[in-house]
């Protein structure tokens, strides 16, 4: 009993000291300071080209975050937010608002991502309004609390806005525009609080000193201004490749949460930023922040300091990339075809599969399009779909650029020799067979159809130079569709190349493809498939990789952009890529040389239609033109593939222009790129010594 009494006395003494002797002091501390621990995103690593030129870096700036727990009751909170919104409007500062309702009356439902294109001919895909309504109605108990009737599962925009004004206790005197702005901010806060139990969000980013001064002058509660970094684009080139960073979308949050991300983190949304997110992100830090009851910071200290991300070095040559984009834009602009639309060029290193340049037209400016609502809206609604990377997501018939593949297949399978001459009479006869298997179908050679001429007796190199359809109809007939498809697969057509940024796989004509599309396969389709027409669709990246495999001796490398990764201070190499072979084709060197020689004649034989463009280059070139039919009433797509130098190939190039007509029109553009690549112009400004790290 004595011990118990002693303990009770001690407790009473402690309580007396806390509440009476020092009560005023501790009450003041509790009022003045609230301690929070917050995760701080690390600075992202830089993105550089193969020669160390910085493509994407970071710029120091400030961001504004909100914490409504510091803003008081609803009326005070709403007034606080409206004042902040008014400052943004005055300063021309955009703020985060993904609420799916137009920002001005009459209200209508909108979408967060207004573009989604699956191919060149696709239309803009709009996400359905009910999806957003379901998201909203699940997050906010509007029906349960009587702001919407229980039967209103899909209210009109006006009815929804009316319900939200009541739910958020928006002052009735506010205009519809002001009420909509406040609702948008509260919606963002509600999604975070209800879905992930987090009540702070980044209201606006990249604010200037004038904005900061104005906010501080108004003394608004629950508003914090923090130092941060944003991406700085050091080049206007390669927008489809570099990609962008953005806030985590609500539907993606479970994935990033499991990886340890904070809801306010920015992540790579597409391109290199997304593909190499794990290298670029770095490790976040933990900061202890003490706030007073107005939300003002009293003190800060680091528990764990953030570790910046690694620097990603790409296989791209940025000066070559800029040249390729300029050539593509000018070439399309100078074409007289009324059907011309977009295009793409890919330059690949045939020795390891590294992508040296990849251009898609039309393109856009990464530094402005996502920060300017008007520019973004214009690009999103552009019928030419500038956000689509045609090099990896454009599907085209390869046309006659498919003929070198049929040629190597015929040689390897022994159905033709390099010296055998096949008679071109203008249309297919198959005179060596007693029974003609295609009935009344006798497809013509393009030369006979356009000019009434005949190529006569041609061997393999003649046929490649003249692009003789009759020769390749005959070889395709001898091979059969199974073997044509087999070799197309070996060279990666109709399949994923393994490119890091994603791609469409395309397809190769054949019975399975016809069946998949609900069509009937018949024998005559083999003939069109043998010249790259019909159902065969490839991306420019696939075509480039196929030519690279053909001319490098059969080494089928995986095309890639990542060259290496350095630590943030460049003191360590975290990753160094090695050539990765998808498969090694066991091809007879003599057969490969025979096909290469035929492509050499396309570029160098005076009788070739494109000879004048490839003469007087620093190196000899091999090439093949193609004309890919799209529809009878439209101009054909122009396709050209080439490689250089002829003796020891270093690069393979594919050029495609939609509605460009004949591939021969692209020869001048290809020659300009080759001349630039092998000239002093393209040499890097400085040469790093051996065993040094690039910066």
Buried (B, 14 or more C-beta within 10 A) or exposed (E): EEEEEEEEEEEEEEEEEEEEEEEEEEEEEEEEEBEEEBBBBBBBBBBBBBBBBBBBBBEEBBBBBBBBEBBBEBEEBBBBBBEBBBBBEEBEBEBBBBBBBBBEBEBEBBBEEBBBBEEBEEEBEEBEBEEBBEBBBEBBEBBEEEBBEEEBEEBEBBBBBBBBBBBBEBBEEBEBEBBBBBBBBBBBBBBBBBBBEBBBBBBBBBBEEEBBEBBEEEEBBBBBBBEBBBBBBBBBBBBBBBBBBBBBBBEEBEEBEEEEBBBBBBBBBBBBBBBBBEBBBBEBBEBEBBBBEEBBEEEEEEEEEBBBBBBBBBBBBBBBBBBBBBBBBEBBEEBEBEBBBBBBBBBBBBBBBBBBBBBBBBBBBBBEBBBBEEBBEEBBEBEEBBBBBBBBBBBBBBBBBBBBBBBBBBBBBEBBEBEBBBBBBBBBBBEEEEEEEBEEBBBBBBBBEEEEEBBEEBBBBBBBBBBBBBBBBBBBBBBBBEBBBBBBEBBBBBBBBBBBBEBBBBBBBBBEBBEEEEEEBEEBBBBBBBBBBBBBBBBBBBBBBBBBBBBBBBBBBBBBBBBBBBBBEBEEBBBEBEEEBBBEBEBEEEBBEBBBBBBBBBBBBEEBBBBEBBEEBEBBBBBBBBBBBBEEEBBBBBBBBBBBBBEEBBBBBBBBBBBBBBBBBBBBBBBBBBBBBBEEEBEBEEEEEEEEBBE
